[in-house]
């Protein structure tokens, strides 16, 4: 198996151009996918359960007489958990406990303060009523995604979490069902694709409408989430997975090669980049990549990913590595150095930062505790990991005393007249003391 990966150096005359080309990623919007998704959403909105049953039979080869047959009850979820392989069950429990413990620290509290005149201002924090969780169920199953999406919702206080997961040919993944039980998912439907997103966004006779949809999916799911945004909230439109490793040369080269593989194996468009000031270390990692490639079951995917979008880049020093990292704003950033605290303060943009050689990105994917739903394609410049805050909303509280309404009303009226909105001004002036009232 070919193990080609480009080598770059910041001292190359055309490095800036090569670097831009490496990072360039434009999401391909397939007109066929867009048209198909638009038709599916329209059908589900118009015909509800009837359309869901048709699409589930067509795409997942599951025939049901009613949408109610597509729901998995709590007893079946518990049975899946109880009968799971003990080692897998214990691993799920540990992961769920750690994810819950981390996210409990994110819970925002309501607050307010009172001014001297009795005016009270504040913010009221409340959870969403209902959240929808999409879990892929085609090429692979992701019980870890169930935990990462459902646990923060429950910690936030969401009253009802509704999960959808496709079961091609009726095959149910027991670890996914067990994770749903462990995370406290309230309802589970064996539906997938754009039709599941549409059902969550608009509701059917059986599937309840939710307030926000989270979770990964294929191109059809991503397009459906894009189209229903506004009718419901969504977490993000995620791009291909990516990892950036900054290494001072002290880490075992095989470890770093495998870390690069860990993202490349997701799909051919995933991106894996290594930055190091040591040419010798980059040579060693390249040799490790070549030697280890044929040991990987997904070697074809990994090789394609590394060839198309991977790179080993020699930098002048660690300062330059940090500068390049901030330009990339990676989803996953491994700071594989002996003294990460000396450099982490210089890293402004990253979805998650994994510090020291012992901390592989895969720990974050499964059980470290922080969420593995992270911003991609440079959006870490302005976005954050999924968290409890995504399932809470904030309402401003404004309690005006009589004295406060008079004082503020004068200011509001002056500004409203300046904007040419006299009704706004009069509304404020009605509450103002007589000496300020212009309209009377």
C-alpha positions as CSV (number, residue, x, y, z in Angstrom):
1,X,0.0,0.0,0.0
2,X,1.4,3.4,-1.0
3,X,2.2,5.6,2.0
4,X,2.9,9.0,0.3
5,X,2.5,12.1,2.3
6,X,3.7,15.6,1.2
7,X,6.7,17.1,2.9
8,X,6.9,20.9,3.3
9,X,9.2,23.4,5.0
10,X,8.4,26.9,6.0
11,X,11.7,27.9,4.5
12,X,10.5,26.8,1.0
13,X,10.2,29.8,-1.3
14,X,6.6,29.0,-2.2
15,X,5.5,27.7,1.3
16,X,2.7,30.2,1.7
17,X,1.1,29.1,-1.5
18,X,1.5,25.4,-0.7
19,X,0.1,25.9,2.8
20,X,-3.0,27.7,1.4
21,X,-3.5,24.9,-1.1
22,X,-3.2,22.3,1.7
23,X,-5.8,23.9,3.9
24,X,-8.2,24.8,1.0
25,X,-11.5,22.9,1.5
26,X,-14.7,23.9,-0.2
27,X,-17.7,21.8,0.7
28,X,-19.1,20.2,-2.4
29,X,-22.8,20.9,-2.6
30,X,-24.1,18.1,-4.8
31,X,-27.2,19.2,-6.8
32,X,-28.5,15.7,-6.8
33,X,-28.3,15.5,-3.0
34,X,-29.9,18.9,-2.6
35,X,-32.8,18.0,-4.8
36,X,-33.4,14.6,-3.2
37,X,-33.3,16.1,0.3
38,X,-35.7,18.9,-0.7
39,X,-38.2,16.3,-2.0
40,X,-37.8,14.1,1.1
41,X,-38.4,17.0,3.5
42,X,-41.5,18.2,1.5
43,X,-42.9,14.7,1.5
44,X,-42.4,14.2,5.3
45,X,-43.9,17.7,6.0
46,X,-46.9,16.9,3.8
47,X,-47.6,13.2,4.6
48,X,-45.9,12.6,7.9
49,X,-45.8,9.0,9.0
50,X,-46.8,7.7,5.6
51,X,-43.8,9.2,4.0
52,X,-41.5,8.0,6.8
53,X,-42.6,4.4,6.3
54,X,-42.1,4.7,2.5
55,X,-38.6,6.1,2.9
56,X,-37.6,3.7,5.6
57,X,-38.6,0.7,3.4
58,X,-36.8,2.3,0.4
59,X,-33.5,3.3,1.9
60,X,-33.2,0.9,4.9
61,X,-35.1,-2.1,3.6
62,X,-37.3,-2.1,6.7
63,X,-41.0,-2.6,6.2
64,X,-43.4,-1.6,8.9
65,X,-47.2,-1.2,9.0
66,X,-47.1,1.8,11.3
67,X,-44.5,4.4,12.5
68,X,-45.1,3.1,16.0
69,X,-43.4,-0.1,15.0
70,X,-40.3,1.9,14.3
71,X,-40.0,3.0,18.0
72,X,-37.7,1.1,20.4
73,X,-39.2,0.9,23.9
74,X,-37.3,1.4,27.1
75,X,-37.4,-2.3,27.9
76,X,-35.5,-3.2,24.8
77,X,-32.9,-0.4,25.5
78,X,-32.4,-1.8,29.0
79,X,-32.1,-5.3,27.7
80,X,-29.4,-4.3,25.3
81,X,-27.5,-2.7,28.2
82,X,-28.0,-5.7,30.5
83,X,-26.9,-8.3,28.0
84,X,-24.0,-6.4,26.5
85,X,-20.5,-7.9,26.8
86,X,-19.4,-7.1,30.4
87,X,-16.2,-5.4,29.2
88,X,-18.1,-3.2,26.8
89,X,-20.7,-2.4,29.4
90,X,-18.1,-1.4,31.9
91,X,-16.3,0.8,29.3
92,X,-19.6,2.5,28.4
93,X,-20.3,3.2,32.1
94,X,-16.9,4.7,32.7
95,X,-17.1,6.8,29.6
96,X,-20.6,8.0,30.5
97,X,-19.6,8.9,34.1
98,X,-16.6,10.9,32.9
99,X,-18.6,12.7,30.2
100,X,-21.3,13.6,32.7
101,X,-18.8,14.8,35.4
102,X,-17.1,17.1,32.9
103,X,-20.3,18.6,31.5
104,X,-21.8,19.1,35.0
105,X,-19.2,21.9,35.4
106,X,-20.7,23.7,32.3
107,X,-24.2,24.3,33.7
108,X,-25.0,28.0,33.6
109,X,-27.0,29.5,36.4
110,X,-29.5,32.3,36.3
111,X,-28.4,35.6,37.8
112,X,-29.6,39.1,38.5
113,X,-28.7,42.3,40.3
114,X,-30.6,45.3,41.7
115,X,-29.7,48.9,41.0
116,X,-30.0,51.7,43.5
117,X,-33.4,52.8,42.3
118,X,-34.9,49.3,42.6
119,X,-34.5,48.4,38.9
120,X,-33.7,44.7,38.7
121,X,-31.7,43.2,35.7
122,X,-30.6,39.7,35.1
123,X,-30.6,36.6,32.9
124,X,-32.7,33.5,33.3
125,X,-31.2,30.3,32.0
126,X,-33.6,27.5,31.0
127,X,-33.2,24.2,29.2
128,X,-34.7,23.3,25.8
129,X,-38.0,21.4,26.1
130,X,-37.0,18.7,23.6
131,X,-33.8,17.8,21.7
132,X,-33.3,15.5,18.8
133,X,-30.2,13.3,18.5
134,X,-29.2,11.8,15.1
135,X,-26.9,8.8,15.4
136,X,-25.4,7.3,12.2
137,X,-26.2,3.6,11.6
138,X,-24.9,2.8,8.1
139,X,-21.3,2.0,7.6
140,X,-20.5,2.2,11.3
141,X,-22.1,2.6,14.6
142,X,-21.2,5.2,17.2
143,X,-22.2,4.6,20.8
144,X,-19.7,7.2,21.8
145,X,-21.7,9.8,19.8
146,X,-24.8,8.8,21.8
147,X,-23.1,9.7,25.0
148,X,-21.5,12.9,23.7
149,X,-24.8,14.3,22.5
150,X,-27.3,12.9,25.0
151,X,-25.4,13.3,28.2
152,X,-24.9,17.1,27.9
153,X,-28.6,17.5,27.0
154,X,-29.7,15.6,30.1
155,X,-27.2,17.5,32.3
156,X,-28.7,20.8,30.9
157,X,-32.1,19.6,32.0
158,X,-33.7,18.9,28.6
159,X,-37.1,17.3,29.4
160,X,-37.1,14.9,26.5
161,X,-34.3,13.6,24.3
162,X,-35.5,11.9,21.1
163,X,-32.9,9.7,19.2
164,X,-33.2,8.6,15.6
165,X,-30.9,5.9,14.3
166,X,-31.2,4.0,11.0
167,X,-31.1,0.2,11.1
168,X,-30.4,-1.0,7.6
169,X,-32.1,-4.4,7.0
170,X,-33.4,-4.2,10.5
171,X,-30.0,-4.8,12.2
172,X,-29.8,-2.9,15.5
173,X,-26.5,-2.2,17.1
174,X,-26.7,-3.3,20.7
175,X,-23.9,-0.9,21.9
176,X,-25.8,2.1,20.5
177,X,-29.0,0.9,22.2
178,X,-27.1,0.3,25.5
179,X,-25.6,3.8,25.3
180,X,-29.0,5.3,24.8
181,X,-30.2,3.5,27.9
182,X,-27.2,4.6,29.9
183,X,-27.5,8.3,28.7
184,X,-31.2,8.5,29.6
185,X,-32.5,8.9,26.1
186,X,-36.3,9.1,26.3
187,X,-37.5,7.9,22.9
188,X,-35.7,6.1,20.1
189,X,-36.9,5.7,16.5
190,X,-35.3,3.4,13.9
191,X,-35.3,6.0,11.1
192,X,-32.5,7.7,9.4
193,X,-31.4,10.0,6.6
194,X,-33.0,13.3,5.6
195,X,-36.5,11.8,6.4
196,X,-35.5,11.5,10.1
197,X,-34.2,15.0,10.2
198,X,-37.4,16.3,8.7
199,X,-39.5,14.3,11.2
200,X,-37.6,15.8,14.1
201,X,-37.8,19.3,12.7
202,X,-41.5,19.4,11.8
203,X,-43.0,16.5,13.7
204,X,-45.2,13.7,12.3
205,X,-48.2,11.9,13.8
206,X,-45.8,9.7,15.8
207,X,-42.4,11.5,15.9
208,X,-42.5,14.6,18.1
209,X,-41.1,17.9,16.9
210,X,-37.9,19.0,18.7
211,X,-36.3,22.3,19.4
212,X,-32.8,21.4,18.3
213,X,-31.1,18.6,16.3
214,X,-27.6,17.5,17.0
215,X,-25.4,14.7,15.8
216,X,-23.4,13.7,12.7
217,X,-24.5,12.1,9.5
218,X,-23.8,11.7,5.8
219,X,-24.2,14.2,3.0
220,X,-28.0,13.8,3.0
221,X,-28.3,14.3,6.8
222,X,-26.0,17.4,6.6
223,X,-28.0,18.9,3.8
224,X,-31.3,18.2,5.6
225,X,-29.9,19.9,8.8
226,X,-28.9,22.9,6.7
227,X,-32.4,23.1,5.2
228,X,-34.4,22.8,8.5
229,X,-32.2,25.3,10.4
230,X,-34.5,28.1,11.4
231,X,-37.4,25.8,12.0
232,X,-35.2,24.2,14.6
233,X,-31.7,24.8,15.9
234,X,-28.8,22.6,14.9
235,X,-25.4,22.0,16.4
236,X,-23.3,22.5,13.2
237,X,-22.6,21.4,9.7
238,X,-19.5,19.4,10.2
239,X,-16.7,19.0,7.7
240,X,-14.2,16.1,7.4
241,X,-12.4,15.2,10.6
242,X,-8.9,16.7,11.1
243,X,-5.9,16.5,13.4
244,X,-2.9,18.8,13.8
245,X,0.1,17.5,15.8
246,X,2.7,19.9,17.1
247,X,5.7,17.8,18.3
248,X,9.1,18.9,19.6
249,X,10.6,15.6,18.5
250,X,10.5,13.9,21.9
251,X,7.6,11.6,21.2
252,X,7.8,8.1,19.8
253,X,7.5,8.3,16.0
254,X,5.2,5.3,15.8
255,X,2.8,7.0,18.3
256,X,2.6,10.1,16.1
257,X,2.2,8.1,12.9
258,X,-0.8,6.3,14.5
259,X,-2.2,9.6,15.7
260,X,-2.2,10.8,12.1
261,X,-3.8,7.5,11.0
262,X,-6.5,7.9,13.7
263,X,-8.1,10.8,11.8
264,X,-7.1,9.6,8.3
265,X,-9.1,6.4,8.7
266,X,-12.4,8.3,9.1
267,X,-12.6,9.1,5.3
268,X,-10.6,10.1,2.3
269,X,-11.2,13.8,2.9
270,X,-9.9,13.8,6.5
271,X,-6.8,15.9,7.2
272,X,-3.7,14.9,9.2
273,X,-0.9,17.4,9.6
274,X,2.3,17.3,11.7
275,X,4.4,20.3,12.6
276,X,7.9,19.9,14.0
277,X,11.2,21.9,14.0
278,X,13.1,18.6,13.7
279,X,13.8,17.2,10.2
280,X,15.1,14.0,11.7
281,X,11.9,13.5,13.6
282,X,9.8,14.1,10.5
283,X,12.0,11.5,8.7
284,X,11.3,9.0,11.5
285,X,7.5,9.6,11.4
286,X,7.5,9.2,7.6
287,X,9.3,5.9,8.0
288,X,6.8,4.8,10.6
289,X,3.9,5.7,8.3
290,X,5.4,3.6,5.6
291,X,6.1,0.6,7.9
292,X,2.8,0.7,9.8
293,X,0.5,1.4,6.8
294,X,0.0,-2.3,5.8
295,X,-1.0,-3.2,9.3
296,X,-4.1,-1.0,9.1
297,X,-7.5,-2.6,8.1
298,X,-8.5,0.7,6.6
299,X,-5.1,1.2,4.8
300,X,-6.7,2.3,1.5
301,X,-8.7,5.1,3.2
302,X,-5.8,6.2,5.3
303,X,-3.4,6.3,2.3
304,X,-5.7,8.3,0.2
305,X,-6.4,10.8,3.0
306,X,-2.7,11.3,3.7
307,X,-1.8,11.6,0.1
308,X,-4.5,14.1,-0.7
309,X,-4.7,16.2,2.4
310,X,-1.9,15.2,4.8
311,X,1.4,16.9,5.4
312,X,4.6,16.7,7.4
313,X,5.8,20.3,7.8
314,X,9.2,21.4,9.2
315,X,9.0,24.7,11.0
316,X,11.8,27.0,12.2
317,X,10.9,26.7,15.8
318,X,7.9,26.1,18.2
319,X,6.9,29.8,18.0
320,X,6.3,29.3,14.2
321,X,4.4,26.1,14.9
322,X,2.0,27.9,17.1
323,X,1.5,30.7,14.5
324,X,0.7,28.1,11.8
325,X,-1.6,26.3,14.2
326,X,-3.6,29.5,14.8
327,X,-4.0,29.9,11.1
328,X,-5.3,26.3,10.7
329,X,-7.7,26.5,13.8
330,X,-7.8,22.6,13.9
331,X,-10.6,20.4,15.2
332,X,-8.1,18.3,17.2
333,X,-4.7,19.7,18.3
334,X,-2.1,17.4,19.9
335,X,0.5,19.5,21.7
336,X,2.9,16.5,21.9
337,X,5.8,18.2,23.8
338,X,7.5,17.8,27.1
339,X,6.3,21.2,28.5
340,X,2.9,21.9,26.9
341,X,2.1,24.6,29.5
342,X,4.9,26.7,28.0
343,X,3.1,26.8,24.7
344,X,-0.7,26.3,25.2
345,X,-1.2,30.0,26.0
346,X,-0.1,30.9,22.5
347,X,-2.7,28.6,20.9
348,X,-5.9,30.7,20.3
349,X,-8.0,28.5,18.0
350,X,-8.6,24.8,18.4
351,X,-11.7,22.6,19.1
352,X,-9.8,20.5,21.6
353,X,-6.1,20.5,22.8
354,X,-4.4,17.3,23.9
355,X,-1.4,18.0,26.0
356,X,1.8,15.9,26.4
357,X,2.9,12.8,24.4
358,X,0.8,10.4,26.5
359,X,-2.5,12.1,25.5
360,X,-3.7,10.7,22.2
361,X,-6.7,12.3,20.5
362,X,-8.5,9.0,20.7
363,X,-8.9,9.5,24.5
364,X,-11.0,12.5,23.8
365,X,-13.1,10.6,21.2
366,X,-14.2,8.1,23.8
367,X,-13.7,8.7,27.5
368,X,-11.6,11.6,28.6
369,X,-14.8,13.6,29.4
370,X,-14.8,16.7,27.2
371,X,-17.1,16.5,24.2
372,X,-15.9,15.0,20.9
373,X,-18.3,17.1,18.8
374,X,-15.9,19.8,17.7
375,X,-15.8,22.6,15.1
376,X,-14.1,21.7,11.8
377,X,-12.7,23.4,8.7
378,X,-11.2,26.4,10.6
379,X,-14.5,27.2,12.4
380,X,-12.7,26.9,15.7
381,X,-11.9,30.5,15.1
382,X,-15.4,31.3,16.2
383,X,-17.1,28.1,17.4
384,X,-16.8,25.8,20.4
385,X,-17.3,22.1,21.2
386,X,-20.8,20.9,21.8
387,X,-21.7,21.3,25.5
388,X,-24.4,21.9,28.0
389,X,-24.7,25.5,26.8
390,X,-26.0,24.2,23.5
391,X,-29.1,22.8,25.3
392,X,-29.7,25.9,27.4
393,X,-31.1,29.2,26.4
394,X,-31.0,32.6,28.1
395,X,-33.8,35.1,28.6
396,X,-33.0,38.7,29.7
397,X,-34.9,39.8,32.9
398,X,-35.8,43.5,33.1
399,X,-37.8,44.7,36.2
400,X,-38.2,48.4,36.2
401,X,-39.1,50.3,39.3
402,X,-41.2,53.5,39.0
403,X,-38.1,55.6,39.5
404,X,-36.0,53.5,37.1
405,X,-38.7,53.6,34.4
406,X,-38.7,57.4,34.6
407,X,-35.0,57.7,34.4
408,X,-34.6,55.2,31.6
409,X,-37.7,56.4,29.8
410,X,-36.1,59.8,29.3
411,X,-33.1,58.2,27.7
412,X,-35.1,55.8,25.6
413,X,-37.4,58.5,24.3
414,X,-34.5,60.7,23.3
415,X,-33.0,57.9,21.3
416,X,-36.3,56.8,19.8
417,X,-37.1,60.3,18.5
418,X,-33.6,60.3,17.0
419,X,-34.3,57.1,15.2
420,X,-37.6,58.4,13.9
421,X,-39.8,56.0,15.9
422,X,-42.2,58.2,17.8
423,X,-44.4,55.3,19.1
424,X,-41.4,53.9,20.8
425,X,-40.7,57.3,22.4
426,X,-44.3,57.8,23.5
427,X,-44.4,54.3,25.0
428,X,-41.4,55.2,27.1
429,X,-42.6,58.7,27.9
430,X,-45.9,57.4,29.4
431,X,-43.8,56.0,32.2
432,X,-41.7,59.2,32.7
433,X,-42.4,61.7,35.4
434,X,-44.5,64.8,34.2
435,X,-41.5,67.2,33.9
436,X,-40.0,65.0,31.1
437,X,-43.2,64.2,29.2
438,X,-42.9,65.8,25.7
439,X,-46.0,64.3,24.1
440,X,-48.6,65.7,26.6
